[in-house]
Amino acid sequence: MDGTELFWRLALALGIGFLIGIERGRHTRDEGGGVRIAGVRTFALMGLLGGVSAALARDLGGWVLAATLVTYGALVIAAHVLRTRELKDFGITTEVAELLVFLLGAMAVIGDATLAAAGAVATLALLSAKPVLHRWVQQIKRLELTAAVELLVLSVVLLPVLPNRGFGPGEVLNPYELWWLVVLVAGISFAGYFAMKLAGPRSGLFLTAVLGGLASSTALTISFAKLGRSHPGMTPLLAAGIALAAGIMFVRLLVLVGLVNGALVEALAWPVGLALLASLMAAALLGLEARGRDLGEQATHRLANPSEVATALTFGAMLAGIILLSYYVQEWLGDAGLYALAAVAGLADADAISLSFARMGLGAIAADVAVRGIVIAAVVNTLVKLGIVAALAPTGLTKRIGAVTAAIAAAAGIGLVWS
């Protein structure tokens, strides 16, 4: 390392401390200079100290950096003790940031400078996001957290030990693959569910429908249909939300299938793309009819937590049953039987049958058969949503969703022919 490179690396170490010092200085700006332990200048010097110690260690040995780190750590601890006594503030966020600044400064000189800069930006982002993170934590219910932890434990602990080979007739049941699919679906559903809770109903119709569609388009349809019955004046806006969520369901299936069998994505892109286009156009027209009405707090719909163990196990059992049934149906009735099975399975859930067909499309059935089966299941599931609206909502909403469903089904059919 020549002198020029060392100069720029030390400048990076100084900049890292300065950057994080600005955030910490803003955080403690209401505290007096005699109370605040470290400000912008001190943090900048901390970063430079780490860089200089690392530079000296290159020539004199690693003991220089180690000794400096121990001494520096002792100073940070002493400052924390004094701060705790004076202000009764037991938080250690600033102290951890001070140690990070020193280490990132050292890394900038003798390590990967890019990673050091990235670490500084990540630290800055975490420190700045305190209000948002605290608000998110307050919105998480204990049951939701417990369900997520349970699923993570079952996935991380159970998945690696499951046998990765086929069982049953035709060896179509692979425990490892089955559980991986369960985790995949639960993860995508929970991401939409959790984002829906954090964003809240006031985030607007578009985000509400998109996130609700990712979590469960059926649950969103039920919720909006009930709202339509109690608030008929919101009919166009609710219809727009249901239309958009129905289109997002097709995109969700495309993502799931692509993760299992990427070869099917190109053929599915046409029906999915046209179905989404139809839903977007319908949502836009219905949104114009609504003339800017707001869903408000009434849009808070209750979605079942998709990461609960019971929900995941139920889906896994359904998926295993459909895989077995698909095997026997193909043996007995051929491709026509598979299409009938897709239609029947779509009445309850499009995810399980789509994943089953995606796996079978890896070699058990032709790719075009798998694609047709997936589209059939998705269209049937969309028709089911129309039935839900007809059963729960007034005539005005039912007529609008009927037109939307016809457009989406026709678009998917056209895309299937073109694919």
C-alpha positions in Angstrom: 0.0 0.0 0.0 1.6 3.3 -1.1 1.2 6.6 0.6 -1.7 7.8 -1.7 -3.8 4.7 -1.0 -3.1 5.0 2.7 -4.2 8.6 2.7 -7.5 7.8 1.0 -8.2 4.8 3.3 -7.5 7.0 6.4 -9.9 9.6 4.9 -12.5 6.9 4.6 -12.0 5.9 8.2 -12.4 9.6 9.2 -15.5 9.9 7.0 -17.1 6.8 8.5 -16.8 8.3 12.0 -18.0 11.7 10.8 -21.1 10.2 9.1 -22.2 8.2 12.1 -21.3 11.1 14.4 -23.8 13.4 12.5 -26.6 10.9 13.3 -25.6 10.5 16.9 -25.1 14.3 17.3 -28.6 14.8 15.9 -30.0 12.2 18.3 -28.4 13.9 21.3 -28.7 17.5 20.2 -30.9 18.4 23.1 -28.2 17.3 25.6 -25.6 19.8 26.7 -21.9 19.6 25.7 -20.9 18.5 29.2 -23.4 15.7 29.3 -23.1 14.3 25.8 -20.2 11.8 25.7 -19.5 11.9 22.0 -20.4 14.2 19.2 -19.5 14.6 15.6 -15.9 15.5 16.2 -15.4 12.7 18.7 -16.9 10.1 16.4 -14.8 11.3 13.5 -11.7 11.0 15.7 -12.8 7.5 16.8 -12.9 6.4 13.1 -9.5 8.0 12.5 -8.1 6.3 15.6 -9.2 2.9 14.3 -7.6 3.7 10.9 -4.3 4.9 12.4 -4.1 1.9 14.7 -4.6 -0.4 11.8 -1.9 1.4 9.7 0.6 1.2 12.6 -0.2 -2.5 13.1 0.8 -3.2 9.5 4.4 -2.1 10.4 4.7 -2.8 14.1 2.5 -5.9 14.5 -1.1 -6.7 15.3 -0.5 -6.1 19.1 -0.7 -2.3 18.4 -4.3 -2.6 17.1 -5.2 -5.1 19.9 -3.8 -2.8 22.6 -5.5 0.2 21.2 -8.8 -1.6 21.0 -8.6 -2.7 24.6 -7.7 0.8 25.8 -10.4 2.3 23.6 -13.0 -0.2 24.9 -12.1 0.6 28.5 -12.7 4.3 27.8 -16.1 3.5 26.2 -17.1 1.4 29.2 -16.0 4.1 31.6 -18.0 6.7 29.7 -21.0 4.5 29.8 -20.8 4.0 33.5 -20.6 7.8 34.1 -23.5 8.4 31.8 -25.6 5.8 33.5 -24.9 7.4 36.9 -25.6 10.9 35.8 -28.7 10.3 33.5 -29.9 6.9 34.6 -29.8 6.0 30.9 -29.0 2.3 30.6 -29.1 2.1 26.8 -25.8 1.0 25.0 -26.7 1.9 21.4 -24.2 4.8 21.3 -21.5 2.7 22.9 -21.9 -0.1 20.4 -21.8 2.5 17.6 -18.6 3.9 19.0 -17.0 0.4 19.0 -18.3 -0.1 15.4 -16.8 3.2 14.2 -13.4 2.2 15.6 -13.5 -1.3 14.0 -14.9 0.0 10.7 -12.1 2.6 10.6 -9.6 -0.2 11.1 -11.3 -2.2 8.4 -11.1 0.7 6.0 -7.3 0.7 6.2 -6.3 -3.0 6.4 -9.5 -4.7 5.1 -12.0 -4.3 2.3 -12.7 -0.6 2.1 -15.9 -1.2 0.2 -17.3 -3.5 2.9 -16.2 -0.9 5.5 -18.2 1.8 3.8 -21.2 -0.5 3.4 -21.0 -1.4 7.1 -21.0 2.3 7.9 -24.1 2.9 5.7 -25.9 -0.1 7.3 -25.1 1.2 10.8 -26.3 4.7 9.9 -29.5 3.3 8.5 -30.2 1.2 11.6 -29.5 4.2 13.9 -31.7 6.5 11.9 -34.6 4.0 11.7 -35.2 3.9 15.5 -38.7 5.5 15.4 -39.9 3.3 12.5 -38.5 0.1 14.0 -40.0 0.8 17.4 -43.3 1.5 15.8 -43.2 -1.8 13.9 -42.3 -3.7 17.1 -45.3 -2.2 18.9 -47.6 -3.3 16.1 -46.4 -7.0 16.3 -48.7 -9.1 18.4 -47.2 -11.8 20.6 -49.2 -14.5 18.8 -47.8 -13.4 15.5 -44.2 -13.3 16.7 -44.7 -16.8 18.3 -46.1 -18.2 15.1 -43.2 -16.8 13.0 -40.6 -18.1 15.5 -42.3 -21.6 15.4 -42.2 -21.7 11.7 -38.6 -20.6 11.6 -37.6 -23.2 14.1 -39.4 -25.9 12.2 -37.8 -24.8 9.0 -34.3 -24.2 10.2 -34.2 -27.3 12.4 -36.5 -29.7 10.6 -35.8 -29.0 7.0 -32.1 -30.0 7.0 -32.9 -33.4 8.6 -35.8 -34.4 6.4 -35.0 -37.1 3.8 -34.5 -35.7 0.4 -35.8 -38.7 -1.6 -39.1 -39.9 -2.9 -41.6 -42.1 -1.0 -45.0 -43.6 -1.9 -46.4 -44.5 -5.3 -44.1 -43.4 -8.0 -41.9 -41.9 -5.3 -43.7 -38.6 -5.8 -43.7 -37.6 -2.1 -40.4 -36.0 -1.2 -40.5 -34.8 2.5 -37.7 -32.3 2.0 -39.3 -30.7 -1.1 -42.7 -30.7 0.4 -41.6 -28.8 3.5 -39.5 -26.5 1.4 -42.7 -25.6 -0.6 -44.6 -25.1 2.6 -42.0 -22.7 3.9 -41.9 -20.9 0.6 -45.6 -20.3 0.4 -45.8 -19.3 4.1 -42.9 -16.9 3.7 -44.4 -15.1 0.8 -47.8 -15.0 2.4 -46.4 -13.8 5.7 -44.4 -11.0 4.0 -47.6 -9.7 2.5 -49.5 -10.1 5.8 -46.8 -8.4 7.8 -46.4 -5.5 5.3 -50.2 -5.1 5.3 -50.2 -4.7 9.1 -47.3 -2.3 9.1 -48.5 -0.1 6.2 -52.0 0.1 7.6 -55.2 0.9 5.7 -54.4 4.6 5.3 -51.6 3.7 2.9 -54.2 3.9 0.1 -56.1 1.5 -2.1 -53.3 0.4 -4.4 -50.9 -0.7 -1.6 -53.8 -2.2 0.4 -54.9 -4.4 -2.5 -51.4 -5.3 -3.6 -50.3 -6.4 -0.1 -53.6 -8.0 0.6 -53.3 -9.9 -2.7 -49.9 -11.2 -1.7 -51.1 -12.3 1.7 -54.4 -13.8 0.6 -56.5 -12.4 -2.2 -59.4 -14.5 -1.0 -59.3 -13.0 2.5 -59.2 -9.5 1.0 -62.2 -10.3 -1.2 -64.2 -11.5 1.7 -63.3 -8.4 3.7 -64.1 -6.0 0.9 -67.3 -7.8 0.1 -68.5 -7.4 3.7 -67.6 -3.8 3.6 -69.6 -3.4 0.4 -72.7 -4.7 2.2 -72.4 -2.3 5.1 -71.0 0.7 3.0 -72.7 0.6 -0.5 -71.3 4.1 -1.2 -67.8 2.5 -1.4 -68.8 0.0 -4.0 -66.6 1.3 -6.9 -63.5 1.6 -4.7 -64.0 -1.8 -3.2 -64.5 -3.3 -6.6 -61.2 -1.7 -7.7 -59.4 -3.2 -4.8 -60.8 -6.7 -5.4 -59.9 -6.5 -9.1 -56.3 -5.5 -8.3 -55.9 -8.2 -5.7 -57.2 -10.8 -8.2 -54.5 -9.8 -10.7 -51.8 -9.9 -8.0 -52.8 -13.5 -7.2 -51.7 -14.4 -10.8 -48.3 -12.7 -10.2 -47.9 -14.5 -6.9 -48.5 -17.8 -8.6 -45.9 -16.9 -11.3 -43.3 -16.2 -8.5 -44.1 -19.5 -6.7 -43.9 -21.6 -9.9 -40.8 -19.8 -11.0 -39.0 -20.7 -7.8 -39.9 -24.3 -8.3 -39.6 -24.7 -12.0 -38.2 -21.7 -13.8 -38.7 -23.3 -17.2 -42.5 -22.7 -17.0 -42.1 -18.9 -16.4 -41.9 -17.9 -20.0 -45.0 -19.8 -21.0 -46.9 -18.5 -17.9 -45.8 -14.9 -18.5 -48.4 -14.4 -21.2 -51.5 -15.5 -19.3 -50.3 -13.9 -16.1 -49.3 -10.6 -17.8 -52.6 -10.3 -19.6 -54.6 -11.2 -16.5 -52.7 -8.6 -14.6 -53.2 -6.0 -17.3 -56.9 -6.7 -17.3 -57.1 -6.3 -13.5 -55.1 -3.1 -13.7 -57.3 -1.6 -16.3 -60.4 -2.6 -14.4 -59.0 -1.2 -11.2 -58.2 2.1 -12.9 -61.6 2.5 -14.4 -63.3 1.6 -11.1 -61.0 4.0 -9.3 -62.0 6.8 -11.6 -65.6 6.0 -10.9 -64.9 6.2 -7.1 -63.6 9.8 -7.5 -61.0 9.7 -4.8 -63.0 8.1 -2.0 -60.8 6.8 0.8 -61.1 3.3 2.3 -60.0 4.7 5.7 -59.9 2.6 8.8 -62.7 0.5 7.5 -60.3 -1.4 5.2 -58.6 -3.2 8.1 -59.4 -6.8 7.2 -58.4 -9.7 9.4 -56.1 -12.1 7.6 -55.2 -15.4 9.1 -51.6 -15.4 10.0 -50.1 -17.6 7.2 -47.0 -18.5 9.2 -48.8 -20.3 12.0 -47.7 -23.8 12.3 -51.2 -25.2 12.1 -51.8 -23.2 8.9 -48.5 -24.4 7.4 -49.1 -28.0 8.3 -52.6 -27.9 6.8 -51.2 -26.5 3.6 -48.5 -29.2 3.6 -51.1 -32.0 4.0 -53.2 -30.4 1.2 -50.2 -30.2 -1.0 -49.2 -33.8 -0.3 -52.7 -35.0 -1.0 -52.9 -33.1 -4.3 -49.5 -34.5 -5.4 -50.7 -38.0 -4.7 -54.0 -37.4 -6.4 -52.3 -35.9 -9.4 -50.2 -39.0 -9.8 -53.2 -41.3 -9.8 -55.3 -39.1 -12.0 -52.6 -38.9 -14.6 -52.2 -42.7 -14.4 -55.9 -43.3 -14.8 -57.3 -40.5 -16.9 -54.3 -38.8 -18.5 -54.0 -35.1 -19.2 -57.7 -34.5 -19.3 -58.0 -35.8 -15.8 -55.3 -33.4 -14.6 -57.2 -30.4 -16.0 -60.3 -31.6 -14.1 -58.3 -31.9 -11.0 -56.8 -28.4 -11.5 -60.4 -27.0 -11.7 -61.6 -28.8 -8.6 -58.5 -27.9 -6.6 -58.8 -24.3 -7.7 -62.1 -24.1 -5.9 -60.2 -24.2 -2.6 -56.7 -23.0 -3.2 -54.6 -22.2 -6.3 -51.2 -22.4 -4.6 -51.1 -26.1 -3.8 -52.2 -27.3 -7.2 -49.9 -24.9 -9.0 -46.9 -26.0 -7.0 -47.9 -29.6 -7.6 -48.1 -29.0 -11.4 -44.8 -27.1 -11.3 -43.0 -30.1 -9.7 -44.6 -32.5 -12.2 -43.5 -30.2 -15.0 -39.9 -31.1 -14.2 -40.4 -34.4 -16.0 -43.5 -36.2 -15.0 -45.8 -34.2 -17.4 -45.3 -32.0 -20.4 -44.6 -28.3 -19.7 -47.7 -27.2 -21.7 -49.9 -29.5 -19.6 -48.5 -28.0 -16.4 -49.0 -24.4 -17.6 -52.6 -25.1 -18.7 -53.4 -26.7 -15.3 -52.0 -23.8 -13.4 -54.0 -21.3 -15.4 -57.1 -23.3 -15.1 -56.7 -23.4 -11.3 -56.1 -19.7 -11.1 -59.1 -18.8 -13.3 -61.4 -21.1 -11.3 -60.1 -19.5 -8.1 -60.9 -16.1 -9.5 -64.5 -17.4 -10.3 -64.7 -18.5 -6.7 -64.0 -14.9 -5.6 -66.9 -13.8 -7.7 -69.1 -16.3 -5.9 -67.9 -15.0 -2.6 -68.9 -11.4 -3.6 -72.3 -12.6 -4.9 -73.0 -14.3 -1.6 -71.8 -11.4 0.7 -72.1 -8.2 -1.2 -74.9 -6.1 -2.8 -75.8 -6.4 -6.5 -73.8 -3.3 -7.5 -70.5 -4.8 -6.3 -71.4 -8.3 -7.7 -72.1 -6.8 -11.2 -68.8 -5.0 -11.2 -66.7 -8.0 -10.1 -68.6 -10.2 -12.6 -67.4 -7.9 -15.4 -63.9 -7.8 -13.9 -63.8 -11.6 -13.5 -64.9 -12.1 -17.1 -62.1 -9.8 -18.3 -59.4 -11.5 -16.3 -60.5 -15.0 -17.4 -60.7 -13.9 -21.0 -57.3 -12.3 -20.8 -55.7 -15.4 -19.2 -57.3 -17.6 -21.8 -55.9 -15.5 -24.6 -52.5 -15.5 -23.0 -52.7 -19.2 -22.7 -53.4 -19.6 -26.4 -50.5 -17.3 -27.3 -48.0 -18.9 -25.0 
